[in-house]
Amino acid sequence: MAPNDNPNETSPMLESGERDTRKSVKTSLSRTASIIHFFLGGIVSPDAVAYEPIEILLNTEDEKERDELTRQWRNHKLEELNFVGIVSALLAGVLTSTGSWPNILPNGGPNPVSVRATFYAGIILALFSLLTSASQTIRLHRMSAHRDAPLRIRRLLRGPHGHPRKAQIYAWQLPVAFLTAAVVCMVVGMFMLVWSATAGWREAGEEGWWNENSKMAVAFTVVAVASIGAFLAGHYSLYEDGED
């Protein structure tokens, strides 16, 4: 019997094909898990840029380097909080001004309750983003005034077994989370506003649905969807999941 006639043997070509298939499936599953993690928490709190720097500064053996890494994390966090606070204030101002936007409804009536509620929710979220940014900035400045500031900051961040506390990881991401939610509320509210103007064309005496309001809604949707897609694609290209 020829060697390849043994039914218990597997040809090298078949083994190679099976390995390639398993590798392809594993890579696909890993990519899918990465995308899911990106949408669930990666936009607000990517592990590689939020968790790992804190873990490194907590577990560095050299004391001088540990203090230097702590100061570096503090300085960058203060700059981040300052930027988020400014953007939150600007967004809150824009959302507050939505009440004075020109009325685009065909019947000239007030905006739907759902639109107004979405805009008001965005205002609250933007204000809390501003509030948490200010609160955390003041907290870091006061801790930095202490003689043992790096040590006190590490005590605040440290959890069991030298790992960062998860509560701290999410707490320091609250300003960005509030800001992201406020932006989502504004975008959703704008979608509802422009499309609500396409309803009631019969009451307005229009001959058909395809009028100026419908054209505006379609144009807005095309630009908005393209912008959202470009943002997500660009953000995902910069996303790190912490895996080598």
N, C-alpha and C positions, 0 to 999 in steps of 0.2 A: 504493500500500500504506500502510495506517495505520502510524504510528510504533510502535505496540505489536505490529504483526504481524511484526516482524523477529525471527527465532528466536534471534539472537545477543544481543538485548537482554534485560535482566532488569528487571522492574518494580520501582519503589522499594519497594512493599509486600513483595515477595519478598525483596529485599535486607535490608529491616528485619527480616523474620522470621528470615532466616539469621543476622543479627547477634545477635538476641535469643537464638537457639538456641545459637550459639557461646558467648555470654556466660554463658548458663545452665549449659552443660556445663563451662565453665572455672571458674565459681563452685562447682559441685558437686565437681569434682576438687580444687579448692583446699581446700574444706571437708573432703573425705575425707582428703587429705594431712595437714591440720591435726589431725584426730582420730587418725590413725595415729601422727603424731609425738607427740601428747599421751600415748598409751598406751605408746609405746616409750621416751620419755625426758622428756616434759613434766611428768609428776607429780614426778619427782625433780629435773630440771634444765631448767626452761623457759629458752629463750635470752634472752628479753626481761628477765628478772629475775636471771639469773646471768651471762650473757656481756656484755651491753651496758654495765652499770655499770663493769665492769673495763676494757672497751675505751675508754670515755669518759675514765676517769681516767688511762689510759696515754697518751692522745693529746691531752689538753687543752694548749693552748699556754702559757697563763699559769701560771707556776711556783707562785704562792701558791694559785691555785684548784686546781691539780693536787694539791698537798699536802693541801688541805682535803678534796678528794674522796677521797683515799687514807685520811685519818683517818676520814672518814664511813663508808667501806666497812668499815674495820677494826672500828669500834665496833658497827656493825650485825651484822657477822659474829660478833663475840664474844657479842652478845645471842642470836643464833640458836643458836650452839653451846651456850650455857648452857641454853637452853630444851630443845634436843634431848637434851642430857645428862640433864636431870631426867626427861623423859618416858621415855627409854631405861631409866633406873634403875627407874622405877615399873613399866614393862612387864616388865622382867626379874624383878621381884619377883612380879608376877601370874603369869607363866609358871612360875616356880619353885613356886608354891603349887598348881599344877594336880594335883600328885601327891596332895594331901590333899582333893581335891574328892570329894563323895559319889559312891559307885559307882552308876551308873544302868543297868548291864548286867543283863538279866533273870536270868542265871545266877550273878550275884555274882562273876564272875571278874575278872581284871585287864583293864585297857584294852588294846585291840589294839596290836600293835607299831607299826603305822603311825601311830596317834594319838600314842603316846609319842615316836616319832622326830620327828614334826612339832613337838611342843612343845619337845623338846630343841634342835631346829634353831633355833626361835624364840629360845630362851634364848641360844644362841651369837651370833645376829645382834644381839640387844639388847645383849649385853655388848660386842660389837665396835663398835656404835654409840656406846656410852658411852666406850669406849677411844679411838676416833678423835676424838670431841668433846673429850675431855680433852687428847689429844695436840695437836690443832690450836689449842686455847685457850692452852696453854702456849707453843706456838710463836709465836703472835701476841703474847703478852705479852712474851716475851723479845726479839722483834724490835722491839717498841715501846719498849723500854728503851734502844735505841741512839740516838745523837745524830741520825743521818740515817735515822730509822725509816721515814718515807714513801718515801724513795728505795729503801731495802732491800726494802720490801714490793713496790714496783713492779718491781724487778729480779727478784723471785721470780715475779711474775705474767706478766712480759713474755715474749712469744715472738718469732718472726721478723716483721720488717716492722711492729713496733709493735702486733701483735695479741696477745690473751691466749693463753697456751699451753693447748691442750685438756686436757693432763694435769692442769694446775692447776684447770681448770673442774670436771673430774670428781672430783679429789681433795678439793676443798672441799665436794662434795656427798655424799661417802661416808657421813657420819653420818646424813643424811636417808635415803640409799638403804638402809643397814643397818636403820634404824628402820622404814621402809616394809616391807621384807622380813620383819621380825620380826612386824609386825602381820598381814601376810598369812598367815604360818605359824600364828599363833594362831587366826585366823578359820577357816582351812582345818581345823586340828585340832579346833576345836569342831564344825564341820560333820560331820567323820568320827565324832566321839565320839557326838553325839546320834543320828546315823543308824545307828551300829553297835548302839545299844540296841534298834533295831526288829527286828534279826535274832534268830533263836533263840526266837521266840515259841512254836513247837511244843514245843521242849524245856522251856519254862517252863510248859507246860500251858495256854496261852491258847487260847481258842476260835477266834480269828481275828487277823489282822495289825493291825486297827484297835483298839489298846489305849492305855493311858496313855502309853507310850513313843512310839508313833506320833503321837499327838496333840501331844506335846511337840516332836517333831522337826518336824512340819509347822508348828506355831506359830513355832518358832525360825527355820525357813527363811523364812517369810513376812516376819518382822521383819527378818532379816538381809539378804534380797534388797532389801527396800524401803530399808533404811539404806544399802546399797552403792549403789543407784541414785541416791538423793538426794545422797550424797557425790560421786559421779562427775559428776552434773549440776551441782552447785554448784561443784565444782572446775574443771570445764570452762568455766563462765561467768566464772571469774576468770583463766583461762589466757590468756597472751599468747604469740604465736608470733614476735613481733619484726617483723611486717610492717605497713607503714602502710596 
